[in-house]
Amino acid sequence: MARIALLPENLVSQIAAGEVVERPASVVKELLENALDAKADQIELSLEEGGIRAIRVRDNGQGIEADDLMLAVQQHATSKIRSLDDLLNVRSHGFRGEALASVGSVAELSITSRTQQAHHASVISNRSGQWQLGPAAGGPGTSVEVLGLFHSIPARRRFLKTAATELSHCREAFQRAALAHPQVRWQLRHNDKILLSLPEQDHAARVARLLDLNVATLAVCHQSHGPMTIHAFLQRPTEASHAADRQYFYVNGRPVRDRMLAHAMRSVYADLLHSDRQPRFAVFIQIESDRVDVNVHPAKAEVRFRESQAVYQAVVQACRQSLATALGHRGEAGPSASSPSESSALSFGSFSGLSSGSAARQGADSLTAVMPRQSSLGLGSSGLGFSPSAWQVNAPSTHLSVTDLDTAAQMASQAGAPADADHPLGFALAQLHGIFILAQNAKGLVLVDMHAAHERIVYERLKAMPSGSMQQLLEPIALQASPLELETAQTQQALLQELGFSISTLSDQSMAVRGLPVLLAQAQIEPLVRQTLAELAQHGLSSLMEEKRNALLATMACHGSVRANRRLSIPEMNALLRDMERTERADQCNHGRPTWVQLDLQTLDRFFLRGQ
């Protein structure tokens, strides 16, 4: 039998390095965080061959005392914590005291540093195989050089990718750090070529620069919720792309990966994104340090919230409100098209001066008012019945007459500028191929996809209807249950009933499902119940439930909206425009497609070369 023995110190360091140092980007992250902890306001990163050959970080921070340099490269040596209380209230980026020692065990490492009070700099290096300390030239701050990463561990080096791939990871680590610290000047070089130079700037400008967005179109969130402040910069849904590579979360300035926060942002953008498009955003959470545990991952990439349910709800609420406000108050009646050649790049906008979220709860229903009485939303005893033919317009079968168009034109011209403040979409002129509505407003021509627009209107009204109606099962369904599921079913009874569930405990290992939400009565019962209980246990609410409900409502709204080739009268078209102006998110259907676009008079003049 093999005897137990203490591992050599160098091997211990290399094992620890395996947890901290995965690739050059891991080293970059640790060194940049050390510079930030040193209160630097100017940080330079220089790489060679994607960081495989060389990584150099220079900062103008507080520096390290000469007597502390030898300690700085030892395992578990740090200036950032002294006690368990410090560990539970970490405010710095680095704190484990492992980074420099781990890097030094797998690469050649030298650190040159000077404090403001020192007469000269000092340097420590392991290039000779042993740590050596001596005097050096250098200004205040610290310079760290890492050469030949994994040069002494060929097995680890073979797992590194190409220089281009490693550079992309290093650049991502650099940008993550720069996003959270707009007050710092940053510079990134690769093979002596400047790739990125960032001045000290406003936070919104920094986010817009690194996320490649227009700062004027960012939806900015800044809200406080008890011990937590949420500061977020959100891309508008219509500008989203197919890549999900620019979604950032920060907790107390530290970049993190967190499933709960990712789930929260999916809920924020629900009903707003077309197909598989992904928004870009940066979410910054400041929270009291004793309410979050940052010591749960060797690379400090994950955190654990003491009250994750409260954090989830606060993020969803704050970001939803800010996004709705940004979409509902744009300062213009709509976007403009630039030229015939740019028709594929039309920008789509929201209405100005409109009250976001008011439409679904307003008593007046202008669209219903001009329709036959039978074309209304049929409500059964549960309040949730729906007729597929509801809201389909029984319009005349004849085409629009010249008289109709003259009447509509008179309505638009008589309205004048004051009326357009209340009716930014203007007044209907005609219907095109049974698909589009042509309307005139103060700026020019508005094109509306009538089905997409009406789909959003119906969908928002359906969502505003009561969701707590329950359908009792003819026979209860017995399910085996875990202790957590049973506890959740008991402690969350009120919320379950509000969602439309009736669940009771049969024994210490089983539960009975006696009722389901009426909208989901046809769903598969066991996975629905288990996933809902899991959501409740983690978040205190069922975002899954909301997603399933909204998906069903979206289908109902699609089938219940005016269809293509349905001829509408001028009053019906105007009623649809008025409903759009009062409906939240009416610039997009619930699949994320735009519902309208503005062509201003200047653009129309360019179409026909007027004035040229």
C-alpha positions as CSV (number, residue, x, y, z in Angstrom):
1,M,0.0,0.0,0.0
2,A,1.3,3.4,-1.0
3,R,2.2,5.7,2.0
4,I,0.7,9.1,2.4
5,A,3.1,11.9,1.9
6,L,3.0,15.7,1.6
7,L,3.2,17.0,-2.0
8,P,6.1,19.2,-3.0
9,E,5.4,22.9,-2.7
10,N,5.9,23.5,-6.5
11,L,3.4,20.7,-7.3
12,V,0.9,22.1,-4.9
13,S,1.2,25.5,-6.7
14,Q,0.8,23.8,-10.1
15,I,-2.4,22.0,-9.0
16,A,-3.7,25.3,-7.7
17,A,-2.8,26.9,-11.0
18,G,-5.0,24.3,-12.8
19,E,-8.0,25.8,-11.0
20,V,-7.0,29.5,-11.6
21,V,-5.1,29.5,-14.8
22,E,-6.8,27.8,-17.7
23,R,-5.5,29.9,-20.6
24,P,-3.8,33.3,-21.2
25,A,-7.2,35.1,-20.6
26,S,-7.2,33.7,-17.1
27,V,-3.9,35.4,-16.4
28,V,-5.2,38.6,-18.0
29,K,-8.3,38.6,-15.8
30,E,-6.3,38.2,-12.6
31,L,-3.7,40.8,-13.4
32,L,-6.3,43.4,-14.5
33,E,-8.3,42.8,-11.3
34,N,-5.1,43.3,-9.2
35,A,-4.5,46.6,-11.0
36,L,-8.1,47.7,-10.3
37,D,-7.7,46.8,-6.6
38,A,-4.6,49.0,-6.6
39,K,-6.8,52.0,-7.5
40,A,-5.2,52.4,-10.9
41,D,-6.9,54.8,-13.3
42,Q,-4.7,53.9,-16.2
43,I,-4.1,50.3,-17.3
44,E,-2.2,49.0,-20.3
45,L,-2.3,45.4,-21.5
46,S,0.2,44.1,-24.1
47,L,0.1,40.7,-25.6
48,E,2.3,38.6,-27.9
49,E,0.9,35.7,-29.8
50,G,-2.4,35.9,-28.1
51,G,-0.8,35.9,-24.7
52,I,0.9,32.6,-25.2
53,R,4.3,34.1,-25.6
54,A,4.0,37.1,-23.4
55,I,1.5,39.0,-21.2
56,R,2.4,42.4,-19.8
57,V,0.1,44.6,-17.6
58,R,1.2,48.1,-16.6
59,D,-0.8,50.2,-14.1
60,N,-0.3,53.5,-12.2
61,G,-1.9,52.2,-9.0
62,Q,-0.7,52.2,-5.4
63,G,2.2,49.8,-6.0
64,I,3.6,47.1,-3.7
65,E,6.1,47.7,-1.0
66,A,9.6,46.2,-1.7
67,D,9.4,44.1,1.5
68,D,6.0,42.7,0.4
69,L,7.0,41.6,-3.1
70,M,8.4,38.3,-1.9
71,L,5.2,37.6,0.0
72,A,3.1,38.6,-3.0
73,V,4.2,35.5,-4.9
74,Q,3.5,33.1,-2.1
75,Q,0.4,30.9,-1.8
76,H,-2.4,32.4,0.2
77,A,-0.7,35.7,0.8
78,T,-2.9,38.8,0.3
79,S,-3.4,42.3,1.5
80,K,-7.2,42.1,1.1
81,I,-8.5,40.0,3.9
82,R,-7.4,39.3,7.5
83,S,-10.3,37.4,9.0
84,L,-13.4,35.4,8.3
85,D,-15.4,38.6,8.6
86,D,-13.4,40.1,5.8
87,L,-14.0,37.0,3.7
88,L,-17.7,37.4,4.2
89,N,-17.6,41.0,3.3
90,V,-15.2,41.0,0.3
91,R,-15.2,44.3,-1.6
92,S,-12.1,43.8,-3.7
93,H,-11.8,41.8,-7.0
94,G,-9.0,39.5,-5.9
95,F,-8.7,38.2,-2.4
96,R,-7.6,34.5,-2.4
97,G,-3.9,35.2,-2.6
98,E,-3.4,32.5,-5.2
99,A,-3.2,34.3,-8.6
100,L,0.5,35.4,-8.7
101,A,1.7,32.2,-7.0
102,S,-0.2,30.1,-9.5
103,V,1.0,32.0,-12.5
104,G,4.6,31.9,-11.2
105,S,4.4,28.1,-11.0
106,V,3.5,27.7,-14.7
107,A,5.4,30.6,-16.4
108,E,8.2,33.0,-16.1
109,L,7.0,35.8,-13.9
110,S,8.5,39.2,-13.0
111,I,6.9,42.0,-11.0
112,T,8.3,45.5,-11.0
113,S,6.6,47.9,-8.5
114,R,7.0,51.2,-6.8
115,T,4.8,53.0,-4.3
116,Q,4.4,56.8,-4.3
117,Q,6.7,57.1,-1.2
118,A,9.5,54.8,-2.5
119,H,12.7,56.4,-4.0
120,H,13.0,53.6,-6.6
121,A,11.1,50.5,-7.9
122,S,11.8,46.9,-6.9
123,V,11.6,43.8,-9.0
124,I,11.0,40.1,-8.2
125,S,11.5,37.4,-10.8
126,N,11.6,33.6,-11.1
127,R,13.5,33.5,-14.4
128,S,16.5,31.7,-12.8
129,G,14.2,29.0,-11.3
130,Q,14.2,30.7,-7.9
131,W,12.5,33.9,-6.8
132,Q,15.0,36.8,-6.7
133,L,14.4,40.3,-5.4
134,G,16.3,43.4,-6.3
135,P,16.1,47.1,-7.2
136,A,14.8,48.4,-10.6
137,A,13.9,51.5,-12.5
138,G,10.3,52.4,-12.8
139,G,7.6,55.0,-12.0
140,P,4.8,54.6,-9.4
141,G,2.6,51.7,-10.1
142,T,3.2,48.0,-11.0
143,S,4.3,46.2,-14.1
144,V,3.8,42.5,-14.4
145,E,5.3,40.3,-17.2
146,V,4.4,36.7,-17.8
147,L,6.5,34.8,-20.4
148,G,6.0,31.4,-21.9
149,L,2.7,30.3,-20.3
150,F,2.9,26.5,-19.5
151,H,6.4,26.4,-21.0
152,S,7.4,23.9,-18.3
153,I,4.2,21.8,-18.6
154,P,4.0,20.7,-22.2
155,A,0.8,18.7,-21.5
156,R,-1.0,21.8,-20.5
157,R,0.4,23.9,-23.3
158,R,-0.9,21.5,-25.9
159,F,-4.4,22.3,-24.9
160,L,-4.0,26.0,-25.8
161,K,-5.7,27.0,-29.1
162,T,-4.3,29.2,-31.9
163,A,-3.0,32.7,-31.2
164,A,-6.0,34.2,-32.8
165,T,-8.4,32.2,-30.6
166,E,-6.5,33.0,-27.4
167,L,-6.4,36.7,-28.4
168,S,-10.1,36.7,-28.7
169,H,-10.5,35.3,-25.1
170,C,-8.0,37.8,-23.8
171,R,-9.8,40.7,-25.5
172,E,-13.1,39.5,-24.0
173,A,-11.5,39.5,-20.5
174,F,-10.1,43.0,-21.2
175,Q,-13.5,44.3,-22.3
176,R,-15.3,42.8,-19.3
177,A,-13.0,44.7,-17.0
178,A,-13.3,47.9,-19.0
179,L,-17.1,47.8,-19.1
180,A,-17.4,48.1,-15.3
181,H,-14.8,50.8,-14.9
182,P,-15.4,53.7,-17.3
183,Q,-13.4,56.0,-15.0
184,V,-10.2,54.1,-16.0
185,R,-8.2,54.7,-19.2
186,W,-7.5,51.4,-20.9
187,Q,-5.2,50.3,-23.8
188,L,-4.9,46.9,-25.4
189,R,-1.9,46.1,-27.6
190,H,-1.2,42.9,-29.6
191,N,2.2,42.3,-31.2
192,D,3.0,46.1,-30.8
193,K,-0.3,47.1,-32.5
194,I,-2.9,49.1,-30.6
195,L,-6.2,47.2,-30.8
196,L,-8.3,49.2,-28.4
197,S,-7.8,52.5,-26.6
198,L,-10.5,53.7,-24.2
199,P,-10.4,57.1,-22.6
200,E,-12.1,58.0,-19.3
201,Q,-15.7,58.4,-20.3
202,D,-19.4,58.3,-19.3
203,H,-20.6,54.8,-18.4
204,A,-23.3,54.8,-21.1
205,A,-20.7,55.8,-23.7
206,R,-18.3,53.0,-22.5
207,V,-21.0,50.4,-22.8
208,A,-22.1,51.6,-26.2
209,R,-18.6,51.5,-27.5
210,L,-17.8,48.0,-26.3
211,L,-21.2,46.6,-27.2
212,D,-21.1,48.3,-30.6
213,L,-24.4,50.1,-30.0
214,N,-25.7,53.6,-30.5
215,V,-25.6,55.4,-27.2
216,A,-28.7,57.4,-28.1
217,T,-30.8,54.2,-28.4
218,L,-29.7,52.5,-25.2
219,A,-32.4,51.9,-22.6
220,V,-30.8,52.9,-19.3
221,C,-32.0,51.5,-16.0
222,H,-31.1,52.9,-12.6
223,Q,-33.2,51.8,-9.7
224,S,-32.7,51.0,-6.0
225,H,-34.4,48.2,-4.3
226,G,-33.6,48.1,-0.6
227,P,-30.0,47.1,-0.1
228,M,-29.5,46.7,-3.9
229,T,-29.0,49.1,-6.8
230,I,-29.5,48.0,-10.4
231,H,-27.8,49.9,-13.2
232,A,-28.4,48.4,-16.6
233,F,-27.9,49.3,-20.3
234,L,-30.3,47.5,-22.6
235,Q,-30.4,47.2,-26.3
236,R,-33.7,47.8,-28.0
237,P,-35.4,44.6,-29.2
238,T,-35.6,45.6,-32.8
239,E,-31.8,46.0,-33.0
240,A,-31.1,42.6,-31.6
241,S,-28.9,40.2,-33.6
242,H,-28.5,36.4,-33.6
243,A,-25.4,36.3,-31.5
244,A,-25.6,36.0,-27.7
245,D,-22.0,37.0,-27.1
246,R,-22.5,40.4,-25.6
247,Q,-24.5,39.8,-22.5
248,Y,-22.8,40.9,-19.3
249,F,-23.6,40.7,-15.6
250,Y,-21.6,42.3,-12.8
251,V,-22.1,42.1,-9.1
252,N,-20.3,44.7,-7.1
253,G,-18.1,45.4,-10.1
254,R,-17.1,41.8,-10.5
255,P,-18.1,40.1,-13.9
256,V,-20.0,36.9,-13.1
257,R,-22.0,34.1,-14.8
258,D,-25.3,33.4,-13.2
259,R,-28.2,31.3,-14.4
260,M,-30.7,33.1,-12.3
261,L,-29.7,36.5,-13.8
262,A,-29.7,35.1,-17.3
263,H,-33.2,33.8,-16.7
264,A,-34.3,37.1,-15.4
265,M,-33.1,38.9,-18.6
266,R,-34.9,36.3,-20.7
267,S,-38.1,37.2,-18.9
268,V,-37.4,41.0,-19.4
269,Y,-37.2,40.5,-23.2
270,A,-40.0,38.0,-23.4
271,D,-42.6,38.9,-26.2
272,L,-40.2,41.5,-27.6
273,L,-37.7,39.5,-29.7
274,H,-38.2,38.1,-33.1
275,S,-37.3,34.4,-33.7
276,D,-33.9,33.5,-32.1
277,R,-32.6,37.0,-31.9
278,Q,-30.5,37.9,-28.8
279,P,-30.2,41.3,-27.2
280,R,-27.0,43.0,-26.0
281,F,-26.9,44.3,-22.5
282,A,-24.8,45.0,-19.4
283,V,-26.4,44.7,-16.0
284,F,-24.6,46.0,-12.9
285,I,-25.8,45.1,-9.5
286,Q,-24.5,46.7,-6.4
287,I,-25.5,44.9,-3.2
288,E,-24.4,44.9,0.4
289,S,-21.4,42.5,0.5
290,D,-22.8,40.4,3.3
291,R,-25.8,39.5,1.1
292,V,-23.7,37.8,-1.6
293,D,-21.1,35.1,-1.4
294,V,-18.3,35.6,-3.9
295,N,-16.2,32.8,-2.5
296,V,-17.9,29.9,-4.4
297,H,-15.7,29.5,-7.5
298,P,-11.9,29.3,-7.8
299,A,-11.9,31.8,-10.7
300,K,-14.5,34.0,-8.9
301,A,-16.8,33.7,-11.9
302,E,-19.9,32.8,-9.9
303,V,-21.7,34.2,-6.9
304,R,-24.4,33.1,-4.5
305,F,-27.1,35.5,-3.4
306,R,-28.5,35.2,0.1
307,E,-31.9,36.3,-1.2
308,S,-31.9,35.2,-4.8
309,Q,-35.7,35.5,-5.1
310,A,-35.6,39.2,-4.2
311,V,-32.7,39.8,-6.6
312,Y,-34.5,38.0,-9.4
313,Q,-37.7,40.0,-9.0
314,A,-35.9,43.3,-8.6
315,V,-33.9,42.8,-11.8
316,V,-37.0,41.8,-13.8
317,Q,-39.1,44.6,-12.5
318,A,-36.4,47.3,-12.9
319,C,-35.3,46.3,-16.4
320,R,-38.8,45.8,-17.7
321,Q,-39.9,49.2,-16.6
322,S,-36.9,50.9,-18.1
323,L,-37.2,49.1,-21.4
324,A,-40.9,49.9,-21.6
325,T,-40.2,53.5,-20.8
326,A,-37.5,53.7,-23.5
327,L,-39.8,52.1,-26.1
328,G,-42.7,54.3,-25.2
329,H,-41.0,57.7,-25.0
330,R,-38.7,58.1,-28.0
331,G,-39.1,61.8,-28.6
332,E,-40.3,61.3,-32.2
333,A,-43.5,60.0,-33.8
334,G,-41.4,57.4,-35.5
335,P,-38.3,56.4,-37.5
336,S,-37.5,57.5,-41.0
337,A,-36.3,55.7,-44.1
338,S,-33.3,57.3,-45.7
339,S,-33.4,56.4,-49.4
340,P,-34.7,53.8,-51.8
341,S,-31.4,51.9,-51.7
342,E,-31.7,51.7,-47.9
343,S,-35.2,50.3,-47.7
344,S,-33.9,47.0,-46.3
345,A,-32.3,48.9,-43.4
346,L,-35.4,50.8,-42.3
347,S,-35.3,51.6,-38.6
348,F,-38.4,51.1,-36.5
349,G,-39.5,53.1,-33.6
350,S,-42.0,53.7,-30.8
351,F,-44.5,56.4,-30.2
352,S,-43.7,59.6,-28.4
353,G,-45.6,60.9,-25.5
354,L,-47.6,57.7,-25.0
355,S,-48.4,56.2,-21.6
356,S,-46.7,52.8,-21.6
357,G,-48.8,49.9,-20.5
358,S,-52.1,51.8,-20.4
359,A,-53.9,50.2,-23.3
360,A,-54.5,46.8,-21.9
361,R,-56.4,48.3,-18.9
362,Q,-58.2,51.2,-20.6
363,G,-62.0,51.0,-20.7
364,A,-62.4,52.6,-24.1
365,D,-62.1,50.2,-27.0
366,S,-62.1,52.2,-30.2
367,L,-61.6,49.2,-32.5
368,T,-64.6,47.3,-31.0
369,A,-66.7,50.4,-31.2
370,V,-66.6,50.5,-35.0
371,M,-67.1,46.7,-35.4
372,P,-70.4,44.7,-35.4
373,R,-71.5,43.8,-32.0
374,Q,-70.8,40.1,-32.4
375,S,-67.1,40.8,-33.1
376,S,-66.0,40.9,-29.5
377,L,-63.9,38.9,-27.1
378,G,-66.2,36.2,-25.8
379,L,-65.9,35.6,-22.1
380,G,-67.1,32.4,-20.6
381,S,-67.9,31.8,-16.9
382,S,-64.2,31.5,-16.2
383,G,-63.5,34.8,-17.8
384,L,-61.0,33.2,-20.1
385,G,-63.0,31.8,-23.0
386,F,-61.9,32.7,-26.4
387,S,-63.5,32.4,-29.8
388,P,-61.2,32.0,-32.8
389,S,-63.4,34.2,-34.9
390,A,-63.4,37.0,-32.3
391,W,-61.9,40.2,-33.4
392,Q,-62.0,39.3,-37.1
393,V,-63.4,42.2,-39.0
394,N,-66.7,41.8,-40.9
395,A,-65.7,44.5,-43.3
396,P,-67.5,45.3,-46.6
397,S,-66.5,43.1,-49.5
398,T,-66.1,46.1,-51.9
399,H,-62.9,48.0,-52.4
400,L,-62.3,51.4,-50.9
401,S,-64.0,54.1,-53.0
402,V,-62.6,57.5,-54.0
403,T,-65.1,59.0,-51.6
404,D,-63.6,57.0,-48.8
405,L,-60.1,58.2,-49.6
406,D,-61.2,61.8,-49.9
407,T,-62.9,61.5,-46.5
408,A,-59.8,60.1,-44.9
409,A,-57.6,62.8,-46.5
410,Q,-59.9,65.4,-45.1
411,M,-59.7,63.9,-41.6
412,A,-55.9,64.0,-41.8
413,S,-55.6,67.5,-43.2
414,Q,-58.2,68.9,-40.8
415,A,-56.4,67.4,-37.8
416,G,-53.4,69.6,-38.3
417,A,-50.3,69.7,-36.1
418,P,-52.0,69.9,-32.7
419,A,-53.9,66.6,-33.4
420,D,-50.7,64.8,-34.3
421,A,-49.4,65.2,-30.8
422,D,-52.3,63.0,-29.7
423,H,-52.3,60.8,-32.8
424,P,-48.7,60.2,-33.9
425,L,-49.7,57.5,-36.3
426,G,-51.9,60.0,-38.2
427,F,-55.0,59.0,-40.1
428,A,-55.7,56.2,-42.5
429,L,-55.7,56.8,-46.3
430,A,-56.1,53.3,-47.8
431,Q,-55.4,49.6,-47.5
432,L,-52.7,48.0,-49.6
433,H,-53.2,44.4,-50.9
434,G,-55.3,43.6,-47.8
435,I,-52.0,43.6,-45.7
436,F,-50.8,47.1,-45.1
437,I,-52.5,50.3,-43.9
438,L,-51.3,53.6,-45.4
439,A,-51.7,56.5,-43.1
440,Q,-50.7,60.2,-43.2
441,N,-49.2,62.0,-40.2
442,A,-47.4,65.3,-39.8
443,K,-44.0,63.8,-40.9
444,G,-45.2,62.0,-44.0
445,L,-46.4,58.4,-44.7
446,V,-46.9,55.6,-42.1
447,L,-47.0,52.0,-43.2
448,V,-48.7,49.6,-40.8
449,D,-48.8,45.8,-40.9
450,M,-52.3,45.4,-39.8
451,H,-52.2,41.8,-38.7
452,A,-48.9,42.2,-36.7
453,A,-50.3,45.4,-35.1
454,H,-53.6,43.9,-34.1
455,E,-51.9,40.8,-32.9
456,R,-50.0,42.8,-30.3
457,I,-53.2,44.6,-29.2
458,V,-55.2,41.4,-28.7
459,Y,-52.2,39.7,-27.0
460,E,-51.8,42.5,-24.4
461,R,-55.5,42.5,-23.6
462,L,-55.4,38.7,-23.2
463,K,-52.4,39.0,-20.8
464,A,-54.3,41.6,-18.8
465,M,-57.2,39.2,-18.1
466,P,-57.2,37.2,-14.8
467,S,-54.9,34.3,-14.8
468,G,-55.9,32.7,-11.5
469,S,-58.9,30.8,-12.8
470,M,-58.7,27.1,-12.0
471,Q,-60.1,24.0,-13.7
472,Q,-60.7,21.2,-11.2
473,L,-59.6,17.8,-12.4
474,L,-62.3,15.0,-12.5
475,E,-59.9,12.8,-10.5
476,P,-56.8,14.0,-8.5
477,I,-53.4,13.0,-10.0
478,A,-51.1,11.5,-7.4
479,L,-47.3,12.2,-7.9
480,Q,-44.2,11.0,-6.1
481,A,-42.6,14.1,-4.6
482,S,-39.2,15.0,-3.1
483,P,-39.0,16.7,0.3
484,L,-38.2,20.1,-1.5
485,E,-41.3,19.7,-3.7
486,L,-43.5,19.0,-0.7
487,E,-42.1,21.9,1.3
488,T,-42.6,24.3,-1.7
489,A,-46.2,23.1,-2.3
490,Q,-47.0,23.7,1.4
491,T,-45.2,27.0,1.9
492,Q,-46.3,28.5,-1.5
493,Q,-50.0,27.6,-1.3
494,A,-51.2,31.1,-1.8
495,L,-49.1,31.7,-4.8
496,L,-49.9,28.4,-6.3
497,Q,-53.6,29.1,-6.0
498,E,-53.1,32.5,-7.5
499,L,-51.4,30.8,-10.5
500,G,-54.4,28.4,-10.7
501,F,-53.0,25.2,-9.1
502,S,-54.6,23.1,-6.4
503,I,-51.9,20.8,-4.8
504,S,-52.1,19.0,-1.5
505,T,-49.9,16.6,0.4
506,L,-50.8,13.0,0.5
507,S,-47.9,11.6,2.5
508,D,-44.3,12.5,3.2
509,Q,-43.4,11.1,-0.3
510,S,-46.4,12.1,-2.5
511,M,-48.7,14.9,-3.4
512,A,-52.1,15.2,-5.2
513,V,-52.8,17.6,-8.0
514,R,-56.5,18.5,-7.9
515,G,-56.6,21.6,-10.2
516,L,-54.7,23.3,-12.9
517,P,-54.8,26.8,-14.5
518,V,-57.6,26.8,-17.0
519,L,-55.3,28.1,-19.8
520,L,-53.0,25.1,-19.3
521,A,-55.5,22.4,-18.6
522,Q,-54.3,20.4,-21.7
523,A,-50.7,20.6,-20.7
524,Q,-48.7,17.5,-19.5
525,I,-49.5,17.6,-15.8
526,E,-46.4,16.0,-14.2
527,P,-43.7,18.1,-15.9
528,L,-45.7,21.2,-15.6
529,V,-46.2,20.8,-11.8
530,R,-42.6,19.7,-11.1
531,Q,-41.1,22.5,-13.1
532,T,-43.4,25.1,-11.6
533,L,-42.5,23.9,-8.1
534,A,-38.8,24.1,-9.0
535,E,-39.3,27.6,-10.2
536,L,-41.1,28.6,-7.1
537,A,-38.4,27.0,-4.9
538,Q,-35.7,29.0,-6.7
539,H,-37.3,32.3,-7.5
540,G,-40.5,32.5,-5.5
541,L,-42.5,32.9,-8.7
542,S,-43.0,30.8,-11.8
543,S,-41.5,32.5,-14.8
544,L,-41.9,29.2,-16.5
545,M,-45.6,29.4,-15.8
546,E,-45.7,32.9,-17.2
547,E,-43.8,31.8,-20.3
548,K,-46.2,28.9,-21.0
549,R,-49.2,31.1,-20.4
550,N,-47.9,33.8,-22.6
551,A,-47.0,31.3,-25.4
552,L,-50.6,30.1,-25.4
553,L,-51.9,33.6,-25.3
554,A,-49.7,34.5,-28.3
555,T,-51.1,31.7,-30.3
556,M,-54.6,32.8,-29.4
557,A,-53.9,36.4,-30.3
558,C,-52.4,35.4,-33.6
559,H,-55.5,33.4,-34.6
560,G,-57.8,36.0,-33.2
561,S,-56.3,39.0,-35.0
562,V,-57.4,40.5,-38.3
563,R,-56.0,38.3,-41.1
564,A,-54.3,39.3,-44.3
565,N,-56.7,40.1,-47.2
566,R,-59.4,41.3,-44.8
567,R,-60.7,44.5,-46.2
568,L,-61.1,47.2,-43.6
569,S,-63.1,50.4,-43.8
570,I,-61.5,53.8,-43.1
571,P,-63.0,54.1,-39.7
572,E,-61.8,50.6,-38.8
573,M,-58.3,51.4,-39.9
574,N,-58.3,54.6,-37.9
575,A,-59.6,52.7,-34.9
576,L,-56.7,50.2,-35.2
577,L,-54.2,53.2,-35.3
578,R,-55.7,54.6,-32.2
579,D,-55.5,51.3,-30.4
580,M,-51.9,51.0,-31.4
581,E,-51.1,54.3,-29.9
582,R,-52.6,53.2,-26.6
583,T,-51.0,49.7,-26.5
584,E,-47.8,48.9,-24.7
585,R,-45.1,47.6,-27.1
586,A,-47.3,48.2,-30.1
587,D,-44.3,48.9,-32.3
588,Q,-43.7,45.1,-32.3
589,C,-46.0,42.1,-32.6
590,N,-45.6,39.4,-29.9
591,H,-43.1,37.5,-32.2
592,G,-40.8,40.5,-32.2
593,R,-41.6,41.7,-35.8
594,P,-42.0,45.4,-36.4
595,T,-45.6,46.6,-36.9
596,W,-45.0,50.0,-38.5
597,V,-42.5,52.2,-40.2
598,Q,-42.3,56.0,-41.0
599,L,-41.4,57.4,-44.4
600,D,-40.9,61.2,-43.9
601,L,-41.5,63.8,-46.6
602,Q,-37.7,64.3,-47.1
603,T,-37.3,60.6,-47.9
604,L,-40.3,60.7,-50.3
605,D,-38.8,63.8,-52.0
606,R,-35.6,61.9,-52.6
607,F,-37.5,59.0,-54.0
608,F,-38.8,61.2,-56.8
609,L,-35.7,63.5,-57.0
610,R,-37.8,66.5,-56.0
611,G,-35.7,69.7,-55.6
612,Q,-32.8,68.2,-57.4
